């Protein structure tokens, strides 16, 4: 992903970030690193999902309905912000 960000042109682009990780702190760190890199390239971050709420982990019964509902709400928020 970072190679994509380094090589991409993001000036003036609106970007929504979604990330998953095994631990909440890892997801927050990963999303933060991507957001910083994108903002340095001129992007505007319009939303993030994955690090601030429950994350999707395919284990222990996840993803479950609450995960799906959170992802849908995030998508609606991002689409509605345009």
C-alpha positions as CSV (number, residue, x, y, z in Angstrom):
1,X,0.0,0.0,0.0
2,X,2.8,2.4,0.8
3,X,4.4,1.8,-2.6
4,X,1.0,2.7,-4.1
5,X,0.9,5.9,-2.1
6,X,4.5,6.8,-2.8
7,X,4.1,6.4,-6.5
8,X,0.6,7.8,-6.8
9,X,-0.7,11.3,-7.5
10,X,-3.0,12.4,-4.8
11,X,-3.0,16.2,-5.0
12,X,-6.6,17.5,-4.7
13,X,-8.0,14.0,-4.1
14,X,-10.4,13.1,-1.4
15,X,-9.5,9.8,0.2
16,X,-11.3,7.5,2.6
17,X,-9.1,4.9,4.4
18,X,-10.2,1.5,5.7
19,X,-7.8,-0.8,7.6
20,X,-7.9,-3.9,9.6
21,X,-5.4,-5.5,11.9
22,X,-5.2,-8.0,14.6
23,X,-5.0,-5.4,17.3
24,X,-6.7,-2.0,17.5
25,X,-3.4,-0.1,18.1
26,X,-1.9,-1.7,15.0
27,X,-4.9,-0.6,12.9
28,X,-4.6,3.0,14.3
29,X,-0.9,3.1,13.6
30,X,-1.3,1.7,10.1
31,X,-4.1,4.1,9.2
32,X,-2.2,7.1,10.7
33,X,0.9,6.3,8.6
34,X,-1.1,6.1,5.4
35,X,-3.1,9.3,6.3
36,X,0.1,11.2,6.9
37,X,1.7,10.0,3.7
38,X,-1.4,10.9,1.7
39,X,-1.8,14.3,3.2
40,X,1.9,15.1,2.4
41,X,1.0,14.3,-1.2
42,X,-1.9,16.7,-1.2
43,X,-4.8,14.4,-0.4
44,X,-7.7,15.3,1.9
45,X,-8.7,12.5,4.2
46,X,-12.5,12.5,4.3
47,X,-12.9,9.4,6.6
48,X,-11.2,6.5,8.3
49,X,-12.6,3.2,9.5
50,X,-11.0,0.3,11.3
51,X,-8.8,1.8,13.9
52,X,-11.3,3.8,15.9
53,X,-14.0,1.2,16.2
54,X,-14.1,-2.5,16.2
55,X,-11.9,-4.0,13.6
56,X,-12.6,-6.9,11.3
57,X,-10.8,-10.0,12.4
58,X,-11.8,-13.3,10.7
59,X,-11.7,-15.3,13.9
60,X,-13.7,-15.7,17.0
61,X,-17.0,-15.3,15.2
62,X,-15.9,-12.2,13.3
63,X,-16.9,-10.5,11.2
64,X,-20.3,-10.4,12.7
65,X,-23.4,-8.2,12.1
66,X,-22.1,-5.3,14.2
67,X,-18.9,-5.2,12.0
68,X,-20.9,-5.2,8.8
69,X,-23.2,-2.5,10.1
70,X,-20.2,-0.4,11.1
71,X,-18.7,-0.8,7.6
72,X,-22.0,0.2,5.9
73,X,-22.4,3.3,8.1
74,X,-18.8,4.3,7.2
75,X,-19.6,3.9,3.5
76,X,-22.7,6.0,3.8
77,X,-20.8,8.7,5.7
78,X,-18.1,8.8,3.0
79,X,-20.5,8.8,0.1
80,X,-22.6,11.5,1.8
81,X,-19.6,13.7,2.4
82,X,-19.2,14.3,-1.3
